[in-house]
């Protein structure tokens, strides 16, 4: 009922201008929030994809480790490559990762072709 009463009132020029300005500001804020939401959704999807890849790779490497005795040279090399292969590509993400770097005596292989 209040909305009908508000529509029946005549608005002053200043009030109409203030409302139009507020409306424009709110529309800009909605656009900004929509863009931020889209960016965050894309980042979340990329993080989930990276996580799925890392999970699959870790599972593969764990299976390979079970095939070899723990003290063997091949097992130590597989561990080194495991740590190198699941590192995220972006610099900042590596610091947040819980994976330890390979031991100093194991040289990680950079390319998957060498596996």
Beta strands, then each sheet from edge to edge (+ up, - down):
end
